Amino acid sequence: MRETSPSHRGRLRLVVGLAAVLGLLAVPSALAETDDPIAAIEEAIVPLEGTETGYAIPLSLKSLPTFVGWWYTLVPEVEDDPRYEEALSVLVAPCCDDNSAFRCCCEQGGQACNIIRSGKGLAAYLIAERNFTTEAISQSVLEWFRFAKPDYYVAAELAAEGMSPVTYGLTTEGSCYRGMCEVPITQGGCGGMKTLIEPAIEGTKG
């Protein structure tokens, strides 16, 4: 995220509002009144490791190489399917939220950072192998992003509620804009622009 201008705050609210429409979260309405707003947000919107999904692959960072791999193998098969662009275009890119998940700010010459590749790869799989609806694709990719990169979504909710993320040790600037494209996702970065950089898991070849 960049600094929260009025228009940017509107985009932050879109993240939470979209998730609510998709039935993914029930965010506390009075975070400022809680003793631990971070814990309240995480409990409401960040799925746990091993959470079952609608596509029968429990949430795990070990899926990162697989999802990124699908960006290479399956995306070319589904790019002409309208569900692909429609499902991703309604989601913000968690690494640069003034862009959609369909085309992040780092995308050049057909490339993308690996957090976005993972979301696109998952979307392609859900079309090619599961025949999911557009809404179900958006729902699944958002769930994955919230699990894999929770720092963005927690900060976004704080900002949307009028609370400063900086107060809680979070930043209001997206990882793309902080030069963190080559930093592991688990360390707040984008996971690399080519080979997946994620020492927290095994088998990270992208």
N, C-alpha and C positions, 0 to 999 in steps of 0.2 A: 504494500500500500504506500501511496505517497501521502504527504500531509493532508489533513482533512479539510479541504475547502467545502463550501456548501454543496457544490455539485458532486464532490467526492463522497460526502456523507450520504448523499442520495444513493450512490452506487453501493455503499456499505449496507444501507437498509435493504437494497434490492437482494443482496445475498441472503439475508435473514428472511425476507419476505418470500423469496422464491422457495427457500427450503421449507417454509411453513406451508406454502401452496402444495408442494410435493409431499407433504405429510411426513417430513423427516425429523422435525424437532418441535419441542415445546419450550421455548426460551423463557426463563423467569422474567416477569414484566417489571420487577422492582429490584434490579440487581444492586443498586446503591444501598438498599436496606439489608442486604445479606452480609454476614460476617466475612464470607470468602466468595466474592463474585466469580473469581476464576474457577473455583471448584464447581460452582453452580452452573457456569456456562459449559465446562467440560462434561459434566454429568448429563446436561441437556443435549449437547450437539456433537460430542466426539465419541464415535463408536469404539468399543474395546477390541483389542486383539482377539481373534477367534470368532467375532460376531458373524452369524450366519447371514448370507446374502441371498438375493433372489436368483442368482445365477450359480449357486451351489459351490462357490469358492469362498471359504471363510476369510475374513479380513486378516491380512498378514503382510508385513513388509517383504516377506519372502516372495510375494507375488510380483514385486516390482520388476525383476528381470523378464518375467513372462509377459506382463502387460506392455512393457517397453518393446519386447520382441514382436508383439502383435502389431505395433505401430509400423514395423517394417514389413510384416508378412500379410496382414489382413486389411490395413487401411487402404492399400491400392484396390482391393476388391470391392470396397463399400463407398468410396468417395462420391460416386454418382447417386447413391441412395439418399434421398432428401432427409431421412432420419438422422444421418450422420451430422450434417451441418446444423440442422435445426436443434438437435439435442444438446450440442456443445455450445451453440451460440447464445443460449439463454443462461449459461453459467459463466461467471467471471473466472479469469485465470488467477489462481491463488498466489501466484508469484508476481503478478502485475495486474491488479484488478481494474485498471482502466482499459483492459482488453478482455475479450471473451476467451473461453477455453478453446474455441475453434481456431484462434490465431493469436498466440501470445506475442508480447512485444519483442521477444528475442528471435522470433521466427524469421529466418532469412534463407532464401534459396531452397525452400522445402524442409528446412531444419526446424527444430524446436527443442526446448529444454526437456529434460527427462521426466519432470513431474507432469508436464503437459503431454509428452509422449505416452506416459502411462495411462492418462485419462482417455486419450484418443485411441490407444490400443484396446482398452477395455470397451469403449464404445463400439469399435469395429467388431470385436468378438461378439458383443451382444446382438449386433445386426446379423453377422455372417453365420453364427452358430446357434443363437438363441431366438432370433427373430423377435426381439423385444420391440415394444412400441416406443415412440419418441419420448414420451413422458417417463417410461420405465428406464430408458437409457440415461436420461438426465438425472433421475433419482439415484441410479446406481453409481454414476460417475461422481456425483456430488458426495455421496456417502464415502466413496473411496478417497476423494480429495480431503474430506474432513478427517478421515482416519490417518492418511499419510502425511498431511501438512496441517495439523490442527492449530499451529500458532497463528496462521492467518485468520482462521475463522473465529478464534477466541478474541483476537484483537479487533476484528471487524464488528463483532457483537458488542464489545465494550464501547467502541466508537459510536455505534448506532444508538446505544443507550445514553450517549452524552458523557461517557467516562473516558478518561485519557488512558490509552494502553500503556504509555510510558510509565505511568504511576505503578503499574504492575510488572514492569520489566519487559514489556513487549514494545515492538516498534510499529510506527504508523507508515513505514516505507517498505514496499515490496522487495523481496529478495533480488529480483531482476535489477531493480534500481539501486541496489547496494553492492553491485558487482559480485553477487554470490551465485552466479550461474554454474560455477565449477565446484561448489560446496555441496556436501551430501545433504539430502533432504532432511535427514534426522538431525542435522545441525543448522536447520533453518534455510538451507540453500535450495537450488533447483536440481541438483543431482547430476550436473554435467550437461554439455551440449552434444556430446558424441557418446563415448563409452559411459555407461552408468557408473557414477561415483557414489558408492554407498557401503562403506566398510562395516556397517552394522549388520549386514547380511552376507551370506555366501552366494557365490554364483552371480556376480554383478555385471557380466558382460552384456552390453546393449547391442 
